[in-house]
Amino acid sequence: MKKVFIIASLSLLFSAVANAQFVPAQTNIPCAEFPKVNLETRQAQFQIMAPEAKEVQVDICSKKYPMTRDDKGVWSATTDPLVVGFHYYALIVDGVRVNDPASETFYGCSQQTSGIEIPESPAEAAYYTFNKDVPHGQVRECQYFSEVEGQARRCFVYTPAEYEKSGDKKYPVLYLQHGMGEDERGWHQQGHMQNIMDNQIAAGKCVPMIVVMDYGNCGYGFGAKKGESMQEFGALFTPILLKDVIPFIESNFRALSDRDHRAMAGLSWGGFETFNTTMTNLDKFSYIGAFSGALFAIRPEAVKTAYNGVWADADKFNSQVHALFLSMGSEETFGADKLSEALTNIGIKNTYYSSPGTHHEWLTWRRCFNEFLPLCFK
């Protein structure tokens, strides 16, 4: 009887999968039918025309799926259920890793690569979804000359919806950093930060602010540059931010220029850069956030000696920093929880957030950003 029950259950499962509705992914190029996602089972289907290929796979979420060929040379595969959120992926054609020509590409994993969004429910995704009923800000692409690097650089700048009509009003500024192997495009392309900002401002959850997204000099994997030490990796960004980026923003936008109206936050290696920059320049920043920050070198038992002893005097630090935010996905092991606890134990005020059920991924960082914003400039 038990065997019959199992066989019947599997039959129902396979039937449900076969009949489930797959729709084109929102990350497809125009008119591309594939990849497809199933909103119920959270599976993805991929296809590629490669009649001369001998073997094709799709590599997504740390698993390679063999693709099968039909008589016309079209290769197809359906994945297992995937975790909701944004995922980088690639096709492997006869051993060569290539981008899916039907997908938009995104800069991640130190290269332009395909990406796919496995949707959450509309209610879960509402905070980072475009809402036609709220005012919308702008994300501007800006170029400036870096005296530190001696060359032109690019940043993206979000201004709130009211910015164009608010006369001489000046705004606080958040400097928001990407992680290792990504670049200044990540937060508004993969992270949907502009939608999060618009929705929070419209709901009165955060104050209108300018958000600056610049290249953190860590768009490649550590070790790719011969002879570069861990201490040198991305370290040039701190002087670039202080000497080039902040003066550029404050000269070209209506930005408040005092420390009480300046924040910095970042994900992963961007969180590392955030702490390296702010903890040694508390005269310039008063709101600080790390989302899955690469802060594992800070030993919880030695927090009082970190960053030249910035946390040794809790009263002094608490008077200078209006919000210190630490966060990560519940499935991560980056140690933000242990660091938060260690800081709390020595009297350092901080806020800790754990994104339920997520790993080191963009859905984690969208949620962390969403939780951090209401703490700023209040």
URZIFEN-V166342 format. One record per run of one state. SS is the DSSP state (H for helix, E for strand, C for the rest). FROM is the first residue (numbers start at 1). TO is the last residue. If there is no record, write none. Layout:
BEGIN
ss:SS from:FROM to:TO
ss:SS from:FROM to:TO
END
This chain:
BEGIN
ss:C from:1 to:1
ss:H from:2 to:19
ss:C from:20 to:21
ss:E from:22 to:24
ss:C from:25 to:27
ss:E from:28 to:28
ss:C from:29 to:35
ss:E from:36 to:38
ss:C from:39 to:43
ss:E from:44 to:49
ss:C from:50 to:55
ss:E from:56 to:60
ss:C from:61 to:62
ss:E from:63 to:66
ss:C from:67 to:67
ss:E from:68 to:69
ss:C from:70 to:73
ss:E from:74 to:78
ss:C from:79 to:84
ss:E from:85 to:93
ss:C from:94 to:95
ss:E from:96 to:98
ss:C from:99 to:102
ss:E from:103 to:103
ss:C from:104 to:104
ss:E from:105 to:108
ss:C from:109 to:110
ss:E from:111 to:118
ss:C from:119 to:121
ss:H from:122 to:128
ss:C from:129 to:137
ss:E from:138 to:146
ss:C from:147 to:150
ss:E from:151 to:159
ss:C from:160 to:160
ss:H from:161 to:165
ss:C from:166 to:170
ss:E from:171 to:177
ss:C from:178 to:185
ss:H from:186 to:189
ss:C from:190 to:192
ss:H from:193 to:203
ss:C from:204 to:208
ss:E from:209 to:214
ss:C from:215 to:235
ss:H from:236 to:252
ss:C from:253 to:254
ss:E from:255 to:255
ss:C from:256 to:258
ss:H from:259 to:261
ss:E from:262 to:267
ss:C from:268 to:268
ss:H from:269 to:278
ss:C from:279 to:286
ss:E from:287 to:291
ss:C from:292 to:299
ss:H from:300 to:309
ss:C from:310 to:313
ss:H from:314 to:320
ss:C from:321 to:322
ss:E from:323 to:329
ss:C from:330 to:335
ss:H from:336 to:345
ss:C from:346 to:350
ss:E from:351 to:355
ss:C from:356 to:361
ss:H from:362 to:373
ss:C from:374 to:378
END
